[in-house]
């Protein structure tokens, strides 16, 4: 019986906080590693596809990627590579502590869309050059200063990806404005506390601002209200648990911080348009 979604820990594979895999014209993107099913990670993953075609499932959203592109997978997201085809590129797993705060805020801002960044030739070549140098230092990580150099190169690489997210965004506030800071802080708090804190006013109190100002800032940046984002996070986690585990609906409700499982069931039905049981049955056909 599956009682939990598998969580892959980077510390099980690396003591240095990063892992790099080169795939070159590979039929599968986990070259050199055993195939893995749907799972979460406790770290960031950046997949840089220089060429080829691939398919992913990321939190129930199918992604088709063709040509040069880069994709960020956030810690906690459930994902699975489905059908890579003649893919050339790079896989980088990175401890959250090695991702600079200003870059984490960018990724959190665009987390809902989950869309990959399509790259032009210049962007692709810049990322390829940086990654090749990073890989060289990674292969000799115990050499003099190589670990520090690798961390610096990883920061530069992630910075270029964050810049790509900002450039791809249209009509959004992409500067380091007060609304963006508030939105980023809220998203960070939400990911930590959505199971126990479900009130917009409670998050506003944590941030020492009014609920109205929090809602205004978050909606300006994301296009969604605070209440919607809280509900979205709860329902998304519920879907994950319904699909990937055999926990009962009552157990899932308690896992998500609901004392009344009937209230959770009504919320799920009203939000998704079908009952939790029906959702589970439909997903597993």
C-alpha positions in Angstrom: 0.0 0.0 0.0 1.3 3.4 -0.9 0.9 5.7 2.1 3.2 8.4 0.9 4.5 9.9 -2.3 8.2 9.0 -2.6 10.5 11.9 -1.7 14.0 11.8 -3.3 16.6 13.4 -1.1 19.7 14.9 -2.7 21.8 14.0 0.3 21.3 10.3 -0.6 23.2 10.9 -3.8 25.5 13.8 -3.1 27.2 15.3 -0.1 28.1 18.5 -1.9 24.5 19.8 -2.5 24.6 19.3 -6.3 24.3 16.6 -8.9 24.9 17.0 -12.6 24.1 14.5 -15.3 25.0 15.0 -19.0 22.6 13.3 -21.5 23.8 13.2 -25.1 21.4 12.1 -27.8 19.8 9.9 -25.2 16.5 8.0 -25.5 16.0 8.5 -21.8 16.9 11.5 -19.6 18.1 9.5 -16.7 21.1 8.1 -18.5 23.2 6.1 -16.1 20.4 5.9 -13.5 17.5 3.5 -13.0 14.2 4.7 -14.3 12.1 6.5 -11.7 8.3 6.8 -11.3 6.4 9.8 -10.1 8.0 11.4 -7.0 8.9 14.6 -5.2 12.3 16.0 -4.6 13.5 17.9 -1.6 15.7 20.1 -3.9 15.5 22.1 -7.1 15.9 20.4 -10.4 16.8 22.3 -13.6 16.5 20.5 -16.9 18.3 22.2 -19.8 17.3 20.6 -23.1 19.7 21.7 -25.8 17.9 19.7 -28.5 15.4 16.9 -28.9 11.9 16.3 -27.7 10.6 15.3 -24.3 7.4 14.9 -22.3 6.8 15.4 -18.6 4.0 15.3 -16.2 4.4 18.0 -13.6 1.7 18.2 -10.9 -1.0 16.8 -13.3 0.1 19.2 -16.1 1.5 17.5 -19.2 4.4 19.4 -20.7 5.7 18.8 -24.3 9.1 20.3 -24.8 10.7 20.5 -28.3 14.0 22.1 -29.1 16.1 24.3 -26.8 14.3 24.9 -23.5 14.9 24.9 -19.8 12.5 23.8 -17.0 12.6 24.3 -13.3 11.1 21.7 -10.9 10.3 23.1 -7.5 10.9 21.2 -4.3 7.7 19.3 -3.4 6.3 19.2 -6.9 5.3 15.7 -8.1 6.8 14.9 -11.5 7.8 12.2 -13.9 9.6 12.1 -17.2 7.5 10.3 -19.7 9.0 10.1 -23.2 12.4 11.8 -23.9 13.4 11.3 -27.5 17.0 11.9 -28.8 17.6 14.5 -26.1 20.8 16.3 -25.6 21.3 18.5 -22.6 21.9 18.7 -18.8 20.3 17.7 -15.5 21.2 19.8 -12.5 19.9 19.0 -9.0 20.7 21.7 -6.4 20.1 22.0 -2.7 17.6 24.8 -1.9 20.2 26.5 0.2 22.4 27.0 -2.9 19.7 28.8 -4.8 20.0 32.5 -4.0 17.0 34.1 -2.4 16.4 36.6 -5.2 16.3 33.7 -7.7 14.0 31.6 -5.5 11.5 34.5 -5.5 11.5 34.5 -9.3 10.8 30.8 -9.5 8.1 31.0 -6.9 6.4 33.8 -8.8 6.0 31.6 -11.9 5.4 28.3 -10.1 1.7 28.2 -11.0 2.3 28.2 -14.7 5.0 25.5 -14.7 5.8 26.4 -18.3 9.3 25.8 -19.7 11.4 28.6 -21.1 12.0 28.4 -24.8 15.6 29.5 -25.7 17.0 31.3 -28.6 20.4 30.4 -30.0 22.3 33.0 -27.9 20.6 31.9 -24.6 21.2 28.2 -25.4 24.9 28.8 -26.2 25.4 30.8 -23.0 23.8 28.2 -20.8 25.8 25.4 -22.6 29.1 27.2 -22.0 28.4 27.8 -18.4 27.1 24.3 -17.8 30.2 22.7 -19.5 32.5 24.7 -17.2 30.4 23.8 -14.2 30.5 20.1 -15.1 34.3 20.2 -15.4 34.6 21.6 -11.8 31.9 19.1 -10.6 33.9 16.1 -12.0 36.9 17.2 -9.9 35.0 18.6 -6.9 37.7 17.7 -4.5 40.4 19.7 -6.3 41.7 23.0 -4.8 38.9 25.5 -4.7 36.8 23.5 -7.2 33.8 23.2 -4.9 33.6 27.0 -4.3 34.1 27.6 -8.0 31.3 25.1 -8.8 28.9 26.8 -6.4 29.7 30.2 -8.0 29.1 28.8 -11.5 25.9 27.2 -10.4 24.7 30.6 -9.1 25.5 32.2 -12.4 23.7 29.4 -14.3 20.6 29.7 -12.1 20.7 33.4 -12.5 20.6 33.1 -16.3 17.6 30.8 -16.0 15.8 33.2 -13.6 16.5 36.0 -16.1 14.9 33.9 -18.8 11.7 33.5 -16.7 11.5 37.3 -16.3 12.1 37.9 -20.0 9.5 35.4 -21.0 6.9 37.0 -18.7 4.6 39.4 -20.5 2.8 42.3 -18.9 3.9 41.4 -15.4 5.7 43.4 -12.8 9.3 42.0 -13.1 11.2 44.5 -11.1 12.3 44.3 -7.5 9.1 46.2 -6.4 7.4 46.1 -3.1 4.5 44.0 -4.5 6.9 41.5 -5.9 8.7 41.2 -2.5 5.4 40.7 -0.7 4.2 38.1 -3.2 7.5 36.2 -3.0 7.4 36.2 0.8 3.8 35.1 0.8 4.5 32.2 -1.6 7.4 31.0 0.6 5.2 31.1 3.7 2.3 29.4 1.9 4.5 26.4 0.8 5.6 26.0 4.4 2.3 26.5 6.2 -0.7 25.7 3.9 -1.6 22.6 5.8 -2.0 24.5 9.1 -2.7 28.1 8.1 -5.6 28.7 5.7 -6.6 32.3 6.4 -5.4 35.2 4.3 -5.5 37.4 7.4 -3.2 35.0 9.2 -0.5 35.2 6.5 -0.9 39.0 6.5 -0.3 39.0 10.2 2.8 36.9 9.8 4.1 39.6 7.3 3.0 42.5 9.5 0.8 44.0 6.7 -3.0 44.3 6.2 -4.9 41.5 4.5 -6.2 44.0 1.9 -2.6 45.1 1.0 -1.4 41.5 0.9 -4.2 40.6 -1.5 -3.6 43.6 -3.7 0.1 42.9 -4.0 -0.3 39.2 -4.6 -3.0 39.7 -7.2 -0.9 42.4 -9.0 2.0 40.0 -9.4 0.3 36.6 -9.9 -3.1 37.6 -11.2 -4.7 35.5 -8.4 -6.2 36.4 -5.0 -4.6 35.1 -1.8 -7.6 33.0 -1.0 -7.3 31.3 -4.5 -3.7 30.5 -4.0 -4.2 29.0 -0.6 -7.1 26.9 -1.9 -5.0 26.0 -5.0 -2.2 24.7 -2.8 -4.5 22.6 -0.7 -6.4 21.1 -3.6 -3.2 20.4 -5.5 -1.8 18.5 -2.6 -5.1 16.6 -2.2 -4.9 15.5 -5.8 -1.4 14.3 -5.3 -2.3 12.2 -2.3 -5.5 10.9 -4.0 -3.6 9.8 -7.1 -0.2 8.6 -5.8 -1.2 7.1 -2.4 -3.8 4.8 -1.0 -4.7 7.0 2.0 -8.4 7.2 2.6 -10.2 10.5 1.9 -10.6 10.9 5.7 -6.9 10.4 6.2 -6.0 12.9 3.4 -8.3 15.4 5.0 -6.5 15.1 8.3 -3.1 15.1 6.5 -4.1 18.5 5.1 -5.1 19.9 8.5 -8.9 19.5 8.3 -10.5 18.3 11.5 -13.8 17.8 9.6 -13.3 15.5 6.7 -16.8 16.2 5.4 -16.0 19.9 5.0 -12.8 18.9 3.1 -14.9 16.7 0.8 -17.4 19.5 0.1 -14.5 21.9 -0.6 -12.9 19.4 -3.0 -16.1 18.8 -4.9 -16.9 22.5 -5.2 -13.4 23.3 -6.4 -12.7 20.4 -8.7 -16.2 19.7 -9.9 -16.3 16.1 -8.8 -15.9 14.2 -5.5 -12.5 13.2 -4.2 -13.5 9.5 -4.7 -14.6 10.1 -8.3 -11.4 12.0 -9.0 -9.3 9.1 -7.7 -11.2 6.5 -9.7 -11.0 8.6 -12.9 -7.2 9.1 -12.6 -6.5 5.4 -12.0 -8.5 4.1 -15.0 
